[in-house]
Amino acid sequence: MAKNSDTSRKILELLRECRLVEPERFSRAPLPYPREFDDLIDQFVLAVKLAFAGKVQEARHRMNFIDHVSMVKWYDEIAQHVGDVRYELISNAQPYRKRGQSDKKRDMGDARVRRLAERDGHRCGYCGIRAVEPAVLKKVQSVLGRDVFPSKTGRKGSSNLDYHGIWLVMAITLDHIKPFAIDADDSDANLVTCCWGCNFGKYDYTLKELDLARPVQSRGVFDGWHGLRDSTMKLSR
């Protein structure tokens, strides 16, 4: 949900621009990620390859040149608050009635995340960004060091600002295509690999409510992307 009126106005501007300039991307993701993130991801992938080839110091050095702050700012201030604003844009400002949350259990364990990520080609089914299982990111962190690749500590008061931006835009979660709050469908058919931005941005809206196309499932390996499992194989198996 948008935090305040200034945030809402900024998101609304971005949505309108995207709908006009990139209608295909607009139809697929709550709000597509900035294209310049692809270059930052390329830099991160290179650093990971160096680290797991034994060149840890060179990898750590390269991490310092990734402008991850722009990723943190985009996720924290924009991406996770998109849902309400997009709904208002699509519905012509009709009021939204928040759904109650189901208390039924969901399986979001590492084994299921890995299986469905492999099914979906380690890409977000909505925006298509290259994505990585949190378990793999933790292994990368163990090699690079938390000082150059930090994540949320769990301490009271910790926030998105504690993360390296790569975590916020690449980490995988599973999204319920038809909101879990509607009928608690936790089947594989109703789940898709998803980045955090699209997951929080979609919130508990339906595809129809946000005028979104059905996300891509069962993509398989796409452009040789394996979610860094090929680079971290020895520590990921």
N, C-alpha and C positions, 0 to 999 in steps of 0.2 A: 504494500500500500504506500502511496506517496506520502512523504513526511510532512510537507507543508505546501503552501500555495506556490512558492518560487520553484520548488522541485517539480510540482505538477505542471507548471507552465513550461519548464525546460523539457520535460518528457514529452509534453504535447507537441512542442516544436519539432523535436526529433522524430516523433511518430509521423507527423504530417510531411516532413521532408522525405522520410524513408518511403512513405506510401506514394509520393510523387516521383521520386528519382529511382527507387529500386522496388517496384511493386511486387516482384517475385519474392524477394527476401522479406518484404513486409508480410506477405501471405503465409510465410513459413515459421517465423519466430515472433514472440511477443515484442521484442525490439532487437534487431540484428546487432551483433557486436561490431565495433569499429574495425575496418579492414586492416588498419595499421597494426592490430594485435597479431596478425599472422607473421609479420616480420619479427616481433618480439618472441613469439613462440618458436620460430626458427632458431633464434639465438639460444633459447633455453634448451632446445633439442640438441644443439651442438655442444652446449656445456655438459649435458648429461652424457653424451657419447664420449666426451673427453674424460669425464670423471670415471666412467666404468671401463675406460681403456687404461686406467691407472694414472692419468694426468690430472689429479685432483686439484692441485694448486692452480693450474691453467684454467680449469673449469670454474673454480671459485672466482678467479680474476674476471672471467667473462661474465659471470652472474652480475657483477657490479655495473655492467654496461646495459643491462636490461632496464628500460624505463617502466618498471613495474608499478610505480606510483599511479600512473595514468590508468592502469587496470584496476587498482584498488578504488580509485575515485569513481570510475565508471560503474563498477559493481555496487559500491556502497551508496552512492548518491543517485544512481539512475536505474540500473538493471533490475534490482530486486523490488523496485517500487512501481514497475510499469503497469501491472495488471489493472488496477483501478482506473488509471488514466486511459488506457487503451479501451477498456469497456465503455467508459463515458464517451470516447470518440466514436466508437462503433455504434453504440446505442443511442446517440444523440442525447446524452446526459440523462438517460433514464436511471432511476435509483436502483442500486443493486442490493439484494437481500442476502446477507452473508449466510452461508450454510453452516449447520452444526457439524462438528467433527465426529467421525466414527471412533468408537473405542476398540474396534477389532484390531488384532495384531497384523502387522505388515512385516514381511521378510525383506530386510535391506542389508543382509549380511554380505561379507566380502565374497563368498563363493557365488552367490546369485548375481552380485554386481559384475563379477568377472565374466560369468557365463553370458549374461545379456549384453555386456559391453563387446564381447567377441562376436556375438550374433549381429550387433548393430555397427560393427566396424570401428569401435572406439571413437565414434563421432556423436555429437549431440543430435538427436533426431529432429530437433527444431531448427536451430541456427547452423548446424553442420560444423561447428568448431571442433578442432582436434581435441580429444578429451583423454584423460588419464585416470585410472582407478586410484582412489585415495591410498590404498595399500601400497601401490607402486610409488606414489609421490612420497610416502613416508620412507621408503627404502632409498629414494633419491636423496631425501633430507639427511638420512643417516650417513651418506657418503659425502655430500657437499657441506654439511654442517648447518645447524639451526641458525647460526649467526648470519649466513648469507641466503638461507632459504627458510625463513621462519613460518610458523603457523600458529593458530590460536592456542594459547596455553591452558585454557580451562580455568584460569584464576578469575576470581570475582573482578568484574570490571573490564575483562578482556573483550575485544571486539573485532570486527572485520579489519580494522587498521593494524592488527597484530600479524596479519597474513602477508606473505609475499603475494603480489598480484597474480602470479601464475596459478596459485591454488584457487583463487576466486573465479578465474575464467576457464580453467581446464579441468578441475576436479569433477569426477563423475558422481551423479546421484541417479536414482531411478524415478521417473515421473509417471504418475497414473494418468493415462491419456483421458479417460473419463474419470473425473475427480473421485477419489476414494470416499469423499464425504457423501457422494450420491448413493452408491450401492456397495461400497467396500469391496470392489473387484480387485483382488491382488494377483490375478493370473498373469502369466508371462505375456499373453496377448494384449493385456491392457497396460503393459509397462514398456517404457522406452528409455534408452540411455539418454541422459540429459545433463547439460552443464548447470551449475548452480544458478546462473543468471536467468536462464529460461525457466527453470523450475520455480524459483521464487517469483519471477515476473508473471508467469502464468497463474500462480496462486491456486485457488480452487475454482477457477472459471472453466467452463466447457470450451471446446474448440469453436463451437458456433457463437458463443457469447463474445469471443475475441476475434472472430472472423479469421480463424487459422486453418490451414490445410492439415490433414492428418500427418503426424510426424513420420519420418522414415525409420522403419524397422528392418531387420534382416538384411542390412546393407552388405555385410561381409567386408573383407579387406578392401579399402578404398585408397588409391594413390599410395599404396605401400605403407599405410599408417597402421601400426599395431599397438598404439597406446603406450609406447616406450617399453613394451615388454621385450622387444627384440634387442633393445639396448641394455636392459637391466636383467637379462635372462637368468644369469647365475644367482641373483639375489631374489628373483621373483617366483621361482619355482618351488 
